[in-house]
Amino acid sequence: MEDESCTFCDVISRRLPGMIRYEDDDLVVFDNHLDWVPVMLLLAPRRHMSQEELWRSGPLMSQISSLAVRMGREHSPDGFRVLSNFGDDALQTQTHGHLHVIGGTFLGLYLRPSG
């Protein structure tokens, strides 16, 4: 099921451009358009679901977390972070559940966008 107003659904279905790095029947990995660090990947289920639904999904959460580690090791072998934002205070901007894999540089104690 898709949400017609969801940017991630549009990227996953290729109605919007996106650099797809991995896909299978359940999950898609694509580049984040932000560029705070060299590696910024988004991992999302094909099916539209909220962040909480993703985290409570059992087998799908296990699948996406394993994929996050795999993508992190492939794209940032010297270290990476796996992040997930919930709500406005955490700056969640997409309703489609997803994980971030960031890395490619020394991340320090905290990550702050430049600018």
Secondary structure as the mmCIF struct_conf table of DSSP 4:
data_model
#
loop_
_struct_conf.conf_type_id
_struct_conf.id
_struct_conf.beg_label_comp_id
_struct_conf.beg_label_asym_id
_struct_conf.beg_label_seq_id
_struct_conf.end_label_comp_id
_struct_conf.end_label_asym_id
_struct_conf.end_label_seq_id
TURN_TY1_P TURN_TY1_P1 GLU A 4 SER A 5
HELX_RH_AL_P HELX_RH_AL_P1 THR A 7 ILE A 12
TURN_TY1_P TURN_TY1_P2 SER A 13 ARG A 14
BEND BEND1 ARG A 15 LEU A 16
STRN STRN1 ILE A 20 GLU A 23
BEND BEND2 ASP A 25 ASP A 26
STRN STRN2 LEU A 27 ASP A 31
BEND BEND3 HIS A 33 HIS A 33
BEND BEND4 TRP A 36 PRO A 38
STRN STRN3 VAL A 39 PRO A 45
BEND BEND5 ARG A 46 ARG A 47
HELX_RH_AL_P HELX_RH_AL_P2 GLN A 51 TRP A 55
TURN_TY1_P TURN_TY1_P3 ARG A 56 ARG A 56
TURN_TY1_P TURN_TY1_P4 GLY A 58 GLY A 58
HELX_RH_AL_P HELX_RH_AL_P3 PRO A 59 HIS A 75
TURN_TY1_P TURN_TY1_P5 PRO A 77 ASP A 78
STRN STRN4 PHE A 80 LEU A 83
BEND BEND6 GLY A 87 GLY A 87
HELX_RH_3T_P HELX_RH_3T_P1 ASP A 88 ALA A 90
TURN_TY1_P TURN_TY1_P6 LEU A 91 LEU A 91
BEND BEND7 THR A 95 HIS A 96
STRN STRN5 LEU A 99 GLY A 103
BEND BEND8 GLY A 104 THR A 105
BEND BEND9 LEU A 109 TYR A 110
#
